[in-house]
Amino acid sequence: MEKSNQPNKIKTLPSRMAVGGMPRPLALLQGLLWAAALLGLGSLLLAAAYTQTDLSRPTMHLLQQVILGLACMVGAWRTARLAGRKGLFNGLLLAVLLLIMLAAVNIAAAGGVHIGLPLLVKAVILTAGGALGGMLGVL
């Protein structure tokens, strides 16, 4: 067998996984869309389960918080995966944008935002989900 004089080619990662892959605003927008879509789908499924079964209100509220955290985690994962770097920062930034989006929807639907423990709980859930998803996205 003959050996070639050419050095081995270095395998590179696809551009979506490379460091500095997609510009941050586009990655954030796509992650926010993924999170909003999952949150909407989860809320619809939960509403259907609430009307068709004997699901209690406290259980439904707890499941809605779980859906919120998972949606934020998946959106942050997608954002960090596309950006390719700074996963924690991108995940937390997505969590802040999602909290602002939820507050805007609440203002439009209910005429205001209740500042208190429910908002703090949502902020903590979004922060944890965004941080975890962002860090997993750059692995």
C-alpha positions as CSV (number, residue, x, y, z in Angstrom):
1,M,0.0,0.0,0.0
2,E,1.2,3.4,-0.9
3,K,1.1,6.3,1.6
4,S,0.2,9.7,0.3
5,N,2.2,12.8,1.1
6,Q,-1.0,14.8,1.8
7,P,-1.7,15.4,5.5
8,N,-4.9,14.1,6.9
9,K,-7.8,16.5,6.5
10,I,-9.1,17.9,9.8
11,K,-12.8,17.3,10.3
12,T,-14.7,20.5,11.1
13,L,-18.0,20.9,12.8
14,P,-21.0,22.0,10.7
15,S,-21.4,25.8,10.8
16,R,-24.5,25.6,13.0
17,M,-22.3,23.9,15.7
18,A,-19.2,25.9,15.2
19,V,-18.0,28.6,17.5
20,G,-19.8,31.8,16.6
21,G,-22.2,30.0,14.2
22,M,-25.3,32.0,13.8
23,P,-25.6,35.7,14.7
24,R,-27.1,36.1,18.2
25,P,-30.2,38.0,17.2
26,L,-31.3,35.3,14.8
27,A,-30.5,32.5,17.2
28,L,-32.4,34.3,20.0
29,L,-35.4,34.8,17.7
30,Q,-35.5,31.2,16.7
31,G,-35.1,30.0,20.3
32,L,-37.9,32.4,21.4
33,L,-40.1,31.0,18.6
34,W,-39.4,27.4,19.7
35,A,-40.1,28.3,23.3
36,A,-43.3,30.1,22.5
37,A,-44.5,27.3,20.2
38,L,-43.8,24.7,22.9
39,L,-45.5,26.9,25.6
40,G,-48.6,27.3,23.4
41,L,-48.8,23.7,22.5
42,G,-48.3,22.6,26.1
43,S,-50.9,25.0,27.3
44,L,-53.4,23.8,24.7
45,L,-52.8,20.1,25.7
46,L,-53.1,21.1,29.4
47,A,-56.4,22.9,28.8
48,A,-57.8,19.9,26.9
49,A,-56.8,17.6,29.7
50,Y,-58.3,20.0,32.3
51,T,-61.7,20.1,30.5
52,Q,-61.8,16.3,29.7
53,T,-60.5,14.9,33.0
54,D,-60.9,15.6,36.7
55,L,-57.6,17.5,36.9
56,S,-57.6,19.8,39.8
57,R,-56.6,23.5,39.6
58,P,-53.5,23.2,41.8
59,T,-52.3,20.3,39.7
60,M,-53.0,22.2,36.5
61,H,-51.1,25.2,37.8
62,L,-48.1,23.0,38.8
63,L,-48.1,21.4,35.3
64,Q,-48.2,24.8,33.7
65,Q,-45.1,25.9,35.6
66,V,-43.4,22.6,34.5
67,I,-44.3,23.4,30.9
68,L,-43.0,26.9,31.2
69,G,-39.7,25.7,32.5
70,L,-39.3,23.0,29.8
71,A,-40.3,25.4,27.0
72,C,-37.7,27.9,28.2
73,M,-35.1,25.2,28.5
74,V,-35.7,23.9,25.0
75,G,-35.7,27.5,23.6
76,A,-32.4,28.3,25.4
77,W,-30.9,25.0,24.2
78,R,-31.8,25.9,20.6
79,T,-30.5,29.4,21.0
80,A,-27.2,28.3,22.4
81,R,-26.9,25.5,19.8
82,L,-27.3,27.9,17.0
83,A,-25.1,30.6,18.5
84,G,-22.4,28.0,19.3
85,R,-21.0,29.9,22.2
86,K,-21.8,31.7,25.5
87,G,-24.6,29.3,26.3
88,L,-25.3,30.6,29.8
89,F,-25.6,34.2,28.6
90,N,-27.7,33.3,25.7
91,G,-30.0,31.1,27.8
92,L,-30.5,33.8,30.4
93,L,-31.1,36.4,27.8
94,L,-33.8,34.2,26.2
95,A,-35.4,33.7,29.7
96,V,-35.6,37.5,30.1
97,L,-37.1,38.0,26.7
98,L,-39.6,35.2,27.4
99,L,-40.5,36.9,30.7
100,I,-41.1,40.2,28.9
101,M,-43.2,38.4,26.3
102,L,-45.3,36.7,29.0
103,A,-45.8,40.1,30.8
104,A,-46.9,41.7,27.5
105,V,-49.4,39.0,26.9
106,N,-50.6,39.3,30.4
107,I,-51.0,43.1,30.0
108,A,-52.9,42.6,26.8
109,A,-55.2,39.9,28.1
110,A,-55.8,41.0,31.7
111,G,-55.0,44.7,31.6
112,G,-52.0,44.6,33.9
113,V,-49.3,42.6,35.5
114,H,-49.5,41.5,39.1
115,I,-46.1,42.1,40.7
116,G,-45.7,39.6,43.5
117,L,-44.9,36.0,44.3
118,P,-46.4,34.5,41.0
119,L,-44.1,36.7,38.9
120,L,-41.1,35.9,41.1
121,V,-41.8,32.2,40.7
122,K,-42.0,32.5,37.0
123,A,-38.8,34.5,36.9
124,V,-37.0,31.8,38.9
125,I,-38.4,29.0,36.7
126,L,-37.4,30.8,33.5
127,T,-33.9,31.6,34.9
128,A,-33.3,28.0,35.8
129,G,-34.7,26.7,32.5
130,G,-32.8,29.2,30.5
131,A,-29.5,28.6,32.3
132,L,-29.7,24.8,32.0
133,G,-30.8,24.8,28.4
134,G,-28.1,27.3,27.4
135,M,-25.4,25.3,29.0
136,L,-26.6,22.1,27.5
137,G,-26.8,23.8,24.1
138,V,-23.0,24.4,23.9
139,L,-22.0,20.9,24.9
